Amino acid sequence: NGTVVYTNPMTNASVILPEYGVQSNTADLCLDGAKRDRLVWLGDFYHTAGIIATSTSRQDYSSGTLKNFLDWQLPSGQLPLDTSLGYPGSATLSFAELSADGYSYALQDYHILGLLAFGSHMRYHNDIAFASQNWPQWKLAVNYLIGKIDNSTGLVSLGFTFFGDDAGLAVNAASVQAFRELALVATAIGDTASASSWNAIASQVGTTIQSTFWQPSLGYFSDTPQNKSKISVQGLSFVVTSGVATTSQAN
């Protein structure tokens, strides 16, 4: 009908390269897979954050990757499932999914792993400057996870997840660990109010896990409250590392 849909002289590199996702990296980034991989995965960085600190000690790659995730954070506070090399963080909404509830990323439990990766970064590098500079965004990320606690069950309940059951043991125990680790960061930078609140929430969810998932006659935490005989390797791991399990339960 004669309407111009798109026009571009293709002469401004500073505009064209980001638009088509072919600009150079804007930060030091850690990818997960082969050299051909063009994605920076949030959940997988949970492993990498600790590995960097105990191998190459390249703090710049750790903070650079975490900052990249923050650049792609949604207004809700959710961190990205992955980010695409060559695109700027301003392209966030183009890569998120739109539903009746607004924009979101898939695999919401990757958000928990992202918080834990930040906790690892702080534990190994004591990067107070990075935490302080980006603290409003990290608080928003924690509050996003708090908002996923179901008032009727007291458990964190997500959408489609990598861990398996979206309100199961792994999701909830990992959430407790994330709340506690971010509370430590909050204490380190002087935000005692957040630290106190997040520790209290961690304790509440931990108590609910004990009353809901622990099966005393079987001697383990079940994967879901509904299926008491089913176990989750990830769930049993996080229920130990989060400190939810007592010493005798862990043994």
N, C-alpha and C positions, 0 to 999 in steps of 0.2 A: 504493500500500500504506500510505498515511498518513504516510510519511516526509517530513519537511520538507527540501526540497532547497536552498532559498534564502529568506532572509527579511531584509528591510532596511527600516527606517522612512523612508529617503531624506531624513533631516533633518540629517545631519552632512556639511556641504559638504567639510570637510577629508578625509573618507574617500570620499565618493561621487564627487567630481570626478576624482580620480586613478584610481579603479576603472574608470570609464567613459571614461577618456582624454580628458576635457574640461577639465582644469585649465589654468591659465595656465602659460606657459613658466617653468621653474624656472631657466633660464640664458639668456644671450644666445646665440642659435643662428643658424647659416647654413643655409638650405635650398637645394636644388639647382635646383628648377624654378619653375613658376608659383606665383602666390599661393595657389592652392588646394592645393598640395602640402603634405601633412602629415608628410612623412618627411625625416629628416636623413640624407643618404647619406655613408657613410664614404669610399668610393672617390672620389667626386666632390670631396670636400673636399681631396683632394690638389692640385687646381688652385686652389681657393679660398684656401687658406692662403697661397700666394704672392701672389695677387692682392690680398688684403686688405692685406698688408704694404706693397705698392707703390702702393696707391691711397688708401684711407681711413685706413690705419694704425690700424684699430680692433682693438687687441690684445685687448680684452675679448670681441669676437665670436670671435676665433680660439681663445683659451683656453677660452671658454665652450662652444664646440662640441666641442673635444677632451675637456673634462671630462665632457660629456654622453656621449661614446663610452665613456669609462672607467666611467661609472655603469652601463652596459649590458654590461660585459665579463663573459664567462663564466668560471667557475672554472678552466677550462683555460688561460685567458689570451687566448682569441680575442676580438677586438673585433667589434662588431656590423656586419652588412651595412648596416643602417640602423636608426634609432630613430624611434619614433612620437611626435609632439608630443602633449602632454597626458597621457602615461603616465609614471609614475616608473620609475627604473632597477630598482626591485624587481620589475617585471613582466618582467624579462629572460627567464626560462625559459618564459614564456607565448608569447614570440615566436621562440624558438629551435626547432630541429628535434631530435627525439629519435631516436637510432638505437642499435644495439647498442654503439657506442663512446661513447655519452653524448650530451650536448647539443652542438649546433654550429650555426653560421650558414652559409648558402649563400655562394657566391662567395668562397672563402677567400683569393684573391689581393687582395681589398679590404683585408684585414688588412695586407698589405704597404704598400698605398697609405696606410693610416692611419698607419703608422709613419713613412712619408716625409713626410706632412703635419705630424706632430709635429716632425720634423727641420727642416722649413721654418719652422715657428713659432719654433723655438729659434734658427735661423740669423738670422732677421730681427728678432726681438724680444729675444733674449738673456734669456728669461724663466726665470731660474734658480730663482726662488721657486716657480713653477708646476711645474717639473720636479722639484725636490726634494720638494715636498709630495706628489706623485703617483708618485714613483720606483718604489716596490714594484710598482705596477700596470704601469708601462712595462717594467720588467724581466720581469715575467710575460708580457707581450705578446711581447717579443723571444724569450724561452725557448720560447714556443709555436711560433714560426717555426723555431727551431733544431730542435725536436722533429719537424719535417716533413722533415728531411734524411734521405734513404734511405741507409742504411749500405752497401747493395750497389752503389749508383751514385754516391754522393757528391753527389747533386743534390737540391734541394728538390722534393718531390713532393706536390701538393695534391689535393683533390677537384675538384668542378666549379668552373671558373674563368671569369672574364670575358676574360682574356688569350688564351684559346685552349687550347693544350696545357697540361695541368696540371703537367707537369714540363719544360716547354719553355724556350726562351731568355728570354722575357719574365719569366716567374716567377722564374727563377734570377738573372738580371742585376738585376732590381728588388730581390731579396732581398739581394744583395751590397751594393747601394746603401743599403738600410735598415740592415743590420748596421753599415756604416761610419758612417752619419749618427748612429745611436744611440750608437756608440762615442764620437763627438765630444761628444755630450751627457753621456755618462758621465764623460768626462774633465773637462768643465766643472763638474760638481757633485762631483768628487772620488772617483768610484767607478772607480779605476784598474784594479781587478781585472776588472770587467765590460768595460771598454774594451779591455783586452789580449785577453781571451777572444773578444770579438766581432770584433775586427780579424783575429784568427787564423782564425776561422771564415769571415770574408769572403774572406780570401786563399785558403783551401782550396777554397771553392766557385768562386771566380774561376779558379783553376788548372784545376779540373774543366771549367768552361765552355770554357776555351781548348782543352783536349785533346779535348773531346767535340763541340763545336759549330763550331769554326773549320774552314772548308774552304779550304785554301791554293790549291787549283787553281781555285777559283771566286772567291776574293777576298772572301768574306763569311761571317758566322756563320749557320748554318742554323737554322731554327725548331725543329727536332727532330733528334736524332742519327740517327733512322731515315730521315727524308726530307731528304737533303742538299740538294736543289734548292729546297726551300720556304723562303721568308723571311718574317719577321714584322716589320712596321713598328715595333710596340711593342718587340719584342725587340731590334732594331737600335738603337733609341733608348736603351733602358736599358743596353745593353752599352757604349754610349759614355758616358752620364752617370754610370754606376757606376764608371768607370775601369778596367773589365775589359779593354776593347779598348786596344791600344797605339795610339800616334799614327799609325803607318802603317796599322794595321787600320782605325782610324776614318776616315782619309782614303780 
